[in-house]
């Protein structure tokens, strides 16, 4: 049975009172701090790429960090760090499930 729990949390670069959060590179900084938390554990060179569990992006012109719930399962303190960052800075947080772009999906062969 599929879980109804959201798979991702979107930390948005908009404060609860509607202001754009600064500095402008906050999303990259947060994801950089969490870059070593990844499947298989930290490896040499991990600081050069983002963890698949904590990815900075932009949605409709708003900076966002998408934090996957697998981070919580892997290391609850890392999860708490991200959630406390959002809370301490008054950022808007939305629980959701990222839906892939249909153009990027590979069709499955029948059979």
ABEGO torsion letter per residue (X at the ends): XBBABBABBBBBABBAAGBBBOBAAAAAAAAAAAAABBBGEBBBGAAABBBAABBBBBBGGBBBBBBBAAAAAABAAAAAAAAAAAAAAGBBBBBBBBBBBAAABBBBBBX
